[in-house]
Amino acid sequence: MVLEEIKNRRSVRSYQEREIPEEVLLRVLEAVRLAPSARNRQPWKFVIVQDKELIQEVAGASPLYGNPQTFMASAPIIIAGCATNTEHIMPNGVPSYPIDLAIALDHLTLQATKEGLGTCWIGAFDQNKVKALLGVPENMKIVCLMPLGYPKTVTATKRSRKPLEDIICYNQYQE
């Protein structure tokens, strides 16, 4: 049940030294492939980083408030979600690429959770450095980096979430 994966997904910042079996990785990547996108164009490319040295370099190019996110280097894989078309603007005036990539990466996180894997959304990284490390063309954007691996520890801590009545309204926007 998808709702169980949604409830169980956590941001993982510590990974086991354990490889991900190819068939498990392929199921996670299939979830990405099946994700919807604006006009169903799938304007993305995902770089699957498995080389240990390259993982270290990507982690080093991902500072959060000036400090490298070294935990990323403990993951056996880092996935870079790249937008291949940053020019498409939807009729509502919003660029489609961040939404398209977020949908695809969310599919990834849910399938990863189902497979017993952990992920963490990483938006704090040096765009130019990571592009250079991964050979991503200048006209593209890396929207998100996502470490992927088996969590070292599983924490079932309750996450704070607003009550439903605080985040929805019917028919008209209401404060």
LUMSE-907804 format. One record per residue (C-alpha): residue number from 1; z, x, y. Coordinates in Angstrom, 3 decimals. Layout:
! LUMSE-907804
<atom><num>NUM</num><c3>Z</c3><c1>X</c1><c2>Y</c2></atom>
...
END
This chain:
! LUMSE-907804
<atom><num>1</num><c3>0.000</c3><c1>0.000</c1><c2>0.000</c2></atom>
<atom><num>2</num><c3>-1.056</c3><c1>1.501</c1><c2>3.336</c2></atom>
<atom><num>3</num><c3>2.078</c3><c1>0.266</c1><c2>5.094</c2></atom>
<atom><num>4</num><c3>4.167</c3><c1>2.515</c1><c2>2.807</c2></atom>
<atom><num>5</num><c3>2.149</c3><c1>5.588</c1><c2>3.842</c2></atom>
<atom><num>6</num><c3>2.555</c3><c1>4.601</c1><c2>7.480</c2></atom>
<atom><num>7</num><c3>6.323</c3><c1>4.278</c1><c2>7.024</c2></atom>
<atom><num>8</num><c3>6.584</c3><c1>7.557</c1><c2>5.090</c2></atom>
<atom><num>9</num><c3>4.379</c3><c1>9.791</c1><c2>7.263</c2></atom>
<atom><num>10</num><c3>6.291</c3><c1>12.480</c1><c2>9.134</c2></atom>
<atom><num>11</num><c3>5.379</c3><c1>15.475</c1><c2>11.276</c2></atom>
<atom><num>12</num><c3>5.920</c3><c1>18.400</c1><c2>8.924</c2></atom>
<atom><num>13</num><c3>6.788</c3><c1>21.794</c1><c2>10.380</c2></atom>
<atom><num>14</num><c3>7.650</c3><c1>23.694</c1><c2>7.206</c2></atom>
<atom><num>15</num><c3>5.358</c3><c1>24.036</c1><c2>4.190</c2></atom>
<atom><num>16</num><c3>5.733</c3><c1>25.282</c1><c2>0.626</c2></atom>
<atom><num>17</num><c3>3.805</c3><c1>28.349</c1><c2>-0.488</c2></atom>
<atom><num>18</num><c3>1.669</c3><c1>26.172</c1><c2>-2.718</c2></atom>
<atom><num>19</num><c3>-2.077</c3><c1>25.737</c1><c2>-2.763</c2></atom>
<atom><num>20</num><c3>-3.615</c3><c1>22.282</c1><c2>-2.510</c2></atom>
<atom><num>21</num><c3>-5.707</c3><c1>21.446</c1><c2>-5.592</c2></atom>
<atom><num>22</num><c3>-9.401</c3><c1>20.979</c1><c2>-4.775</c2></atom>
<atom><num>23</num><c3>-9.461</c3><c1>17.369</c1><c2>-6.046</c2></atom>
<atom><num>24</num><c3>-6.515</c3><c1>16.470</c1><c2>-3.795</c2></atom>
<atom><num>25</num><c3>-8.132</c3><c1>18.117</c1><c2>-0.775</c2></atom>
<atom><num>26</num><c3>-11.393</c3><c1>16.297</c1><c2>-1.472</c2></atom>
<atom><num>27</num><c3>-9.609</c3><c1>12.917</c1><c2>-1.529</c2></atom>
<atom><num>28</num><c3>-8.005</c3><c1>13.716</c1><c2>1.829</c2></atom>
<atom><num>29</num><c3>-11.372</c3><c1>14.751</c1><c2>3.265</c2></atom>
<atom><num>30</num><c3>-13.033</c3><c1>11.627</c1><c2>1.837</c2></atom>
<atom><num>31</num><c3>-10.594</c3><c1>9.542</c1><c2>3.902</c2></atom>
<atom><num>32</num><c3>-11.903</c3><c1>11.378</c1><c2>6.983</c2></atom>
<atom><num>33</num><c3>-15.507</c3><c1>10.773</c1><c2>5.983</c2></atom>
<atom><num>34</num><c3>-14.923</c3><c1>7.036</c1><c2>5.582</c2></atom>
<atom><num>35</num><c3>-13.244</c3><c1>6.601</c1><c2>8.982</c2></atom>
<atom><num>36</num><c3>-14.949</c3><c1>4.339</c1><c2>11.521</c2></atom>
<atom><num>37</num><c3>-16.306</c3><c1>5.666</c1><c2>14.795</c2></atom>
<atom><num>38</num><c3>-18.050</c3><c1>4.316</c1><c2>17.886</c2></atom>
<atom><num>39</num><c3>-21.505</c3><c1>3.110</c1><c2>16.904</c2></atom>
<atom><num>40</num><c3>-20.695</c3><c1>4.549</c1><c2>13.451</c2></atom>
<atom><num>41</num><c3>-22.140</c3><c1>7.893</c1><c2>14.541</c2></atom>
<atom><num>42</num><c3>-19.326</c3><c1>10.058</c1><c2>13.187</c2></atom>
<atom><num>43</num><c3>-19.631</c3><c1>12.545</c1><c2>16.060</c2></atom>
<atom><num>44</num><c3>-17.387</c3><c1>15.110</c1><c2>14.427</c2></atom>
<atom><num>45</num><c3>-17.119</c3><c1>18.217</c1><c2>12.341</c2></atom>
<atom><num>46</num><c3>-13.943</c3><c1>19.347</c1><c2>10.620</c2></atom>
<atom><num>47</num><c3>-13.307</c3><c1>23.057</c1><c2>10.147</c2></atom>
<atom><num>48</num><c3>-11.113</c3><c1>23.590</c1><c2>7.086</c2></atom>
<atom><num>49</num><c3>-9.300</c3><c1>26.871</c1><c2>7.683</c2></atom>
<atom><num>50</num><c3>-8.002</c3><c1>28.389</c1><c2>4.433</c2></atom>
<atom><num>51</num><c3>-8.157</c3><c1>32.117</c1><c2>5.203</c2></atom>
<atom><num>52</num><c3>-4.550</c3><c1>33.329</c1><c2>5.648</c2></atom>
<atom><num>53</num><c3>-5.358</c3><c1>35.809</c1><c2>8.429</c2></atom>
<atom><num>54</num><c3>-7.363</c3><c1>33.227</c1><c2>10.322</c2></atom>
<atom><num>55</num><c3>-4.553</c3><c1>30.690</c1><c2>9.919</c2></atom>
<atom><num>56</num><c3>-2.176</c3><c1>33.253</c1><c2>11.474</c2></atom>
<atom><num>57</num><c3>-4.557</c3><c1>33.782</c1><c2>14.403</c2></atom>
<atom><num>58</num><c3>-5.023</c3><c1>30.051</c1><c2>14.999</c2></atom>
<atom><num>59</num><c3>-1.245</c3><c1>29.575</c1><c2>14.935</c2></atom>
<atom><num>60</num><c3>-0.920</c3><c1>32.425</c1><c2>17.443</c2></atom>
<atom><num>61</num><c3>-3.421</c3><c1>30.702</c1><c2>19.742</c2></atom>
<atom><num>62</num><c3>-1.371</c3><c1>27.505</c1><c2>19.680</c2></atom>
<atom><num>63</num><c3>1.514</c3><c1>27.955</c1><c2>22.107</c2></atom>
<atom><num>64</num><c3>3.855</c3><c1>25.107</c1><c2>22.904</c2></atom>
<atom><num>65</num><c3>5.595</c3><c1>25.716</c1><c2>26.236</c2></atom>
<atom><num>66</num><c3>4.687</c3><c1>29.390</c1><c2>25.953</c2></atom>
<atom><num>67</num><c3>5.975</c3><c1>29.844</c1><c2>22.402</c2></atom>
<atom><num>68</num><c3>3.603</c3><c1>30.180</c1><c2>19.433</c2></atom>
<atom><num>69</num><c3>3.889</c3><c1>27.435</c1><c2>16.850</c2></atom>
<atom><num>70</num><c3>4.422</c3><c1>29.886</c1><c2>14.015</c2></atom>
<atom><num>71</num><c3>5.297</c3><c1>27.109</c1><c2>11.563</c2></atom>
<atom><num>72</num><c3>1.565</c3><c1>26.328</c1><c2>11.419</c2></atom>
<atom><num>73</num><c3>1.000</c3><c1>29.614</c1><c2>9.599</c2></atom>
<atom><num>74</num><c3>3.140</c3><c1>28.427</c1><c2>6.672</c2></atom>
<atom><num>75</num><c3>0.547</c3><c1>25.737</c1><c2>5.823</c2></atom>
<atom><num>76</num><c3>-2.156</c3><c1>26.660</c1><c2>3.296</c2></atom>
<atom><num>77</num><c3>-4.751</c3><c1>24.843</c1><c2>5.418</c2></atom>
<atom><num>78</num><c3>-5.289</c3><c1>24.046</c1><c2>9.076</c2></atom>
<atom><num>79</num><c3>-7.923</c3><c1>21.449</c1><c2>9.892</c2></atom>
<atom><num>80</num><c3>-9.629</c3><c1>21.564</c1><c2>13.275</c2></atom>
<atom><num>81</num><c3>-11.064</c3><c1>18.199</c1><c2>14.306</c2></atom>
<atom><num>82</num><c3>-14.086</c3><c1>18.926</c1><c2>16.511</c2></atom>
<atom><num>83</num><c3>-16.050</c3><c1>16.474</c1><c2>18.640</c2></atom>
<atom><num>84</num><c3>-19.767</c3><c1>17.169</c1><c2>18.370</c2></atom>
<atom><num>85</num><c3>-20.658</c3><c1>14.753</c1><c2>21.173</c2></atom>
<atom><num>86</num><c3>-18.335</c3><c1>14.597</c1><c2>24.156</c2></atom>
<atom><num>87</num><c3>-20.829</c3><c1>12.757</c1><c2>26.384</c2></atom>
<atom><num>88</num><c3>-20.766</c3><c1>9.245</c1><c2>24.889</c2></atom>
<atom><num>89</num><c3>-18.896</c3><c1>6.789</c1><c2>27.083</c2></atom>
<atom><num>90</num><c3>-18.169</c3><c1>3.377</c1><c2>25.631</c2></atom>
<atom><num>91</num><c3>-19.093</c3><c1>0.260</c1><c2>27.682</c2></atom>
<atom><num>92</num><c3>-15.421</c3><c1>0.020</c1><c2>28.706</c2></atom>
<atom><num>93</num><c3>-15.697</c3><c1>3.352</c1><c2>30.545</c2></atom>
<atom><num>94</num><c3>-13.660</c3><c1>5.358</c1><c2>28.028</c2></atom>
<atom><num>95</num><c3>-15.039</c3><c1>8.462</c1><c2>26.271</c2></atom>
<atom><num>96</num><c3>-15.351</c3><c1>7.731</c1><c2>22.551</c2></atom>
<atom><num>97</num><c3>-14.737</c3><c1>11.199</c1><c2>21.110</c2></atom>
<atom><num>98</num><c3>-10.909</c3><c1>11.378</c1><c2>21.415</c2></atom>
<atom><num>99</num><c3>-10.613</c3><c1>7.924</c1><c2>19.855</c2></atom>
<atom><num>100</num><c3>-13.112</c3><c1>8.670</c1><c2>17.090</c2></atom>
<atom><num>101</num><c3>-11.323</c3><c1>11.885</c1><c2>16.147</c2></atom>
<atom><num>102</num><c3>-7.895</c3><c1>10.249</c1><c2>16.319</c2></atom>
<atom><num>103</num><c3>-9.006</c3><c1>7.516</c1><c2>13.922</c2></atom>
<atom><num>104</num><c3>-10.464</c3><c1>10.035</c1><c2>11.463</c2></atom>
<atom><num>105</num><c3>-7.409</c3><c1>12.296</c1><c2>11.637</c2></atom>
<atom><num>106</num><c3>-5.086</c3><c1>9.337</c1><c2>11.215</c2></atom>
<atom><num>107</num><c3>-6.988</c3><c1>8.419</c1><c2>8.046</c2></atom>
<atom><num>108</num><c3>-6.397</c3><c1>12.027</c1><c2>6.976</c2></atom>
<atom><num>109</num><c3>-2.648</c3><c1>11.821</c1><c2>7.634</c2></atom>
<atom><num>110</num><c3>-2.276</c3><c1>8.622</c1><c2>5.634</c2></atom>
<atom><num>111</num><c3>-4.207</c3><c1>9.896</c1><c2>2.611</c2></atom>
<atom><num>112</num><c3>-2.319</c3><c1>13.185</c1><c2>2.829</c2></atom>
<atom><num>113</num><c3>0.967</c3><c1>11.263</c1><c2>2.764</c2></atom>
<atom><num>114</num><c3>-0.205</c3><c1>9.328</c1><c2>-0.292</c2></atom>
<atom><num>115</num><c3>-1.017</c3><c1>12.673</c1><c2>-1.979</c2></atom>
<atom><num>116</num><c3>2.462</c3><c1>14.063</c1><c2>-1.233</c2></atom>
<atom><num>117</num><c3>1.151</c3><c1>16.332</c1><c2>1.525</c2></atom>
<atom><num>118</num><c3>2.460</c3><c1>16.787</c1><c2>5.035</c2></atom>
<atom><num>119</num><c3>0.651</c3><c1>17.107</c1><c2>8.352</c2></atom>
<atom><num>120</num><c3>1.472</c3><c1>17.614</c1><c2>12.009</c2></atom>
<atom><num>121</num><c3>-0.659</c3><c1>16.671</c1><c2>15.017</c2></atom>
<atom><num>122</num><c3>-1.191</c3><c1>19.772</c1><c2>17.162</c2></atom>
<atom><num>123</num><c3>-2.577</c3><c1>19.274</c1><c2>20.636</c2></atom>
<atom><num>124</num><c3>-0.947</c3><c1>22.363</c1><c2>22.133</c2></atom>
<atom><num>125</num><c3>-3.468</c3><c1>25.145</c1><c2>21.605</c2></atom>
<atom><num>126</num><c3>-5.760</c3><c1>27.322</c1><c2>23.665</c2></atom>
<atom><num>127</num><c3>-9.125</c3><c1>25.546</c1><c2>23.403</c2></atom>
<atom><num>128</num><c3>-11.202</c3><c1>28.631</c1><c2>24.199</c2></atom>
<atom><num>129</num><c3>-9.305</c3><c1>30.986</c1><c2>21.908</c2></atom>
<atom><num>130</num><c3>-9.377</c3><c1>28.622</c1><c2>18.933</c2></atom>
<atom><num>131</num><c3>-13.059</c3><c1>27.855</c1><c2>19.531</c2></atom>
<atom><num>132</num><c3>-13.809</c3><c1>31.582</c1><c2>19.481</c2></atom>
<atom><num>133</num><c3>-11.737</c3><c1>32.129</c1><c2>16.330</c2></atom>
<atom><num>134</num><c3>-13.482</c3><c1>29.296</c1><c2>14.479</c2></atom>
<atom><num>135</num><c3>-16.979</c3><c1>29.762</c1><c2>15.913</c2></atom>
<atom><num>136</num><c3>-17.006</c3><c1>26.290</c1><c2>17.487</c2></atom>
<atom><num>137</num><c3>-19.923</c3><c1>25.904</c1><c2>19.936</c2></atom>
<atom><num>138</num><c3>-19.115</c3><c1>25.807</c1><c2>23.646</c2></atom>
<atom><num>139</num><c3>-20.476</c3><c1>22.249</c1><c2>24.099</c2></atom>
<atom><num>140</num><c3>-17.991</c3><c1>20.846</c1><c2>21.569</c2></atom>
<atom><num>141</num><c3>-14.263</c3><c1>20.109</c1><c2>21.926</c2></atom>
<atom><num>142</num><c3>-11.538</c3><c1>20.739</c1><c2>19.403</c2></atom>
<atom><num>143</num><c3>-9.507</c3><c1>17.570</c1><c2>19.765</c2></atom>
<atom><num>144</num><c3>-6.686</c3><c1>18.385</c1><c2>17.379</c2></atom>
<atom><num>145</num><c3>-5.438</c3><c1>20.980</c1><c2>14.936</c2></atom>
<atom><num>146</num><c3>-3.664</c3><c1>19.713</c1><c2>11.850</c2></atom>
<atom><num>147</num><c3>-1.752</c3><c1>21.864</c1><c2>9.374</c2></atom>
<atom><num>148</num><c3>-1.926</c3><c1>20.453</c1><c2>5.849</c2></atom>
<atom><num>149</num><c3>0.315</c3><c1>21.340</c1><c2>2.937</c2></atom>
<atom><num>150</num><c3>3.185</c3><c1>20.370</c1><c2>0.693</c2></atom>
<atom><num>151</num><c3>6.349</c3><c1>19.892</c1><c2>2.768</c2></atom>
<atom><num>152</num><c3>9.114</c3><c1>22.394</c1><c2>2.143</c2></atom>
<atom><num>153</num><c3>11.673</c3><c1>19.658</c1><c2>2.694</c2></atom>
<atom><num>154</num><c3>11.260</c3><c1>15.920</c1><c2>2.812</c2></atom>
<atom><num>155</num><c3>13.346</c3><c1>14.258</c1><c2>5.443</c2></atom>
<atom><num>156</num><c3>13.789</c3><c1>10.540</c1><c2>5.278</c2></atom>
<atom><num>157</num><c3>15.366</c3><c1>10.336</c1><c2>8.698</c2></atom>
<atom><num>158</num><c3>14.809</c3><c1>7.093</c1><c2>10.483</c2></atom>
<atom><num>159</num><c3>12.388</c3><c1>7.420</c1><c2>13.373</c2></atom>
<atom><num>160</num><c3>13.063</c3><c1>5.548</c1><c2>16.554</c2></atom>
<atom><num>161</num><c3>10.480</c3><c1>2.920</c1><c2>17.242</c2></atom>
<atom><num>162</num><c3>10.532</c3><c1>0.206</c1><c2>19.857</c2></atom>
<atom><num>163</num><c3>10.996</c3><c1>-3.336</c1><c2>18.586</c2></atom>
<atom><num>164</num><c3>7.742</c3><c1>-5.244</c1><c2>18.120</c2></atom>
<atom><num>165</num><c3>8.580</c3><c1>-7.672</c1><c2>20.931</c2></atom>
<atom><num>166</num><c3>8.753</c3><c1>-4.721</c1><c2>23.369</c2></atom>
<atom><num>167</num><c3>5.199</c3><c1>-3.569</c1><c2>22.662</c2></atom>
<atom><num>168</num><c3>3.154</c3><c1>-6.736</c1><c2>22.205</c2></atom>
<atom><num>169</num><c3>2.362</c3><c1>-9.822</c1><c2>24.217</c2></atom>
<atom><num>170</num><c3>0.062</c3><c1>-12.715</c1><c2>23.489</c2></atom>
<atom><num>171</num><c3>-2.932</c3><c1>-13.839</c1><c2>25.567</c2></atom>
<atom><num>172</num><c3>-1.814</c3><c1>-12.219</c1><c2>28.841</c2></atom>
<atom><num>173</num><c3>-0.227</c3><c1>-8.879</c1><c2>29.701</c2></atom>
<atom><num>174</num><c3>3.478</c3><c1>-9.312</c1><c2>30.369</c2></atom>
<atom><num>175</num><c3>6.188</c3><c1>-6.815</c1><c2>31.318</c2></atom>
END
